[in-house]
């Protein structure tokens, strides 16, 4: 690192660039004038104190998003993908997509629908060639740094399951090896289209989703047995041992039970590269104790947030102010049990994203992936009509695009915290602000500060003997890029 602890050095002013997104209209705007008339809040950075290595930040390629892009003008399609994957845009580095259909598909589908096709001779990804694959390929062409893809199935084809349904049910034991082969077939088929799959989750949301859309149930022991005895050996035998297998892939409050099973011993943990998590357990609690437990149970494994969105809401078109107000509700507002209601109050979408990403980074999470990249003004399309919000909203009838404040929140992290960065010590002496920092491979330091209050704050940033006083606006998110000496 360019920054070293040396108490004998003379004090110098840090060189930095400051970017801000705020409720008053800044949208990843570079700012150079600061109001520093208040008593400063100290943020002390310690590059010598090192934590996890960053895998990346990004969003998901879904059929819903890809189908919308296909219905926009070429100019707007390119504008959106440049904004997500271009060097001058968010520069996404870690993404996700679905194997077979999911709730954000236009209908149910799987790649092998012939009942009893044990060898998967009918396997075909032709359906994905209509929307998802063209979207990924165009994103790849735009991205200069490249990005990794995590692929997740929501369910096996119904004929492999005990209830013969897209929704719920369990994999029949006689199809363990066929389902394990399915992943390899998928990886090979995508490879043939020019797309490499970096990682897999075993199944999306193994607890199910209230029997609403595509799902397949696993207990922690059942998933670990499947990975240990079928999926891991199958990938290895098919030359895909380098593909990362991530277990769990649901809400953080259940982490302890899952990592205890996954990492019980050397045999159980052999094929797991890490753990995948979601945020839907709460609109404000990021469950730091559970994240800490998961990390310490397997400190050399990945801990990646693979899905998050403002759910059960219809997007607010061209209304930046709504994303900063405490007005949004999620599924738990209506449906959570009485004992869990307190976890689902109304919230401000910007606050939820900013607090969660910072909280995750401060508790060993190394990657954070958003859900749909693009949705329409209804919050779809999807076959189940469970409307959600995406960072980019489009009106396909008018061929219009709206970049919500959530797009800029994601960019504050993905653009400035690059793969291979290392989370470093970040000590903040204020209870109203939250902050996190990484040291990037290019030796710059990226510090993200979130101020949810109604007042601007003066900040003194300290690294060893070097300092700089700046300010952050009220209701604002800021990334400070500190240049190496």
ABEGO torsion letter per residue (X at the ends): XABBBBAABBBBBBBBBBBBBBAAGBBGBBBABBBAABBBBBBBBBAABBBBBBAEBEBBBBAAAAAAAAABBAAAAAAAAAAAABAABAGBABBBBBBEBBAABABBBBABABBGBAAGAABBAAAAAAAAAAAAAAAAAABAAEBBBBBBBABBBAAABAAGBABEEBBBAAAAAAAAAAAAAAAAAAAAAGBBBABBBABBGAAEAGGABBBBBBBAAAAAAAAAAAAAAAAAAAGAAABBBBBGGBBAAAAAAAAAAAAABAAAAAABAEBBBBAAABAABAGAAAAAAAAAABAABBBBBABBBBBGBBBBBGBAAAAABBABBBAAAAABBAAAAAABBBBBAAAAAAAAAAAAAAAGBABBBBBBABBBAAGOBBAAGBBBBBABBBBAAAGBBBBBAAAAAAAAAAAABBBGBBBBBBBBABAABBBBBBBBAAGBBBBBBBBABABBBBBBBBBEABBBBBBBBBGBBBBBBBBBX
